[in-house]
């Protein structure tokens, strides 16, 4: 069973995906973390976020995913960077380099391989990102497209930054969210968009439990249909 959850930054994808995976005994695959790992490599090597920059850098960049007690960890050239990738700077670089075809091509195979292996092993995966229902797993069993009002998403992101000890104002985060939305939607390759067969879930006024129930219910329906 493959469940994809796509949507803009701050719509609640990762919190929901992680909780759905836990509830169903599946594992969670965070594709954004993989883009962030490559972004960290760009930053550490002072590489330009261009096709030329990627051509020089990418042959020496290896991103992998492993599960430790069913928790996803992301590795850059063998080092666990799961913590180091959670900064605003890395997020901004991830947004830029995720528009490059060579970067997307590099990650696509790994996402499919890890997703396939884990789905086999655990009976299912929940994967989140921007293009997981459109490009990575176009035949997924359940596809969700999560949306939420930009101000609500900014409020959630700000809370997350504060929890992580990062300093930011509401206006800065709102601006960052709006810019990110525009960049993710308007890029030529794998833009953020709802797959035709995805169900839209607006989380603006929903609690996490309601979001999780909604997705779990969809999975149950898909299982009944497949049985
Ligand atoms: O979800 P996130 O903030 O960790 O993602 C970081 C960036 O990676 C985001 O700006 C868009 C990009 N991304 C992508 O292009 N495709 C995905 N499947 C996941 C993330």
Boltz pocket constraint, residues with backbone or C-beta under 6 A from the ligand:
constraints:
  - pocket:
      binder: B
      contacts: [[A, 9], [A, 31], [A, 32], [A, 33], [A, 35], [A, 36], [A, 91], [A, 94], [A, 95], [A, 96], [A, 98], [A, 99], [A, 128], [A, 129], [A, 130], [A, 131], [A, 132], [A, 180], [A, 184], [A, 190]]
      max_distance: 6.0
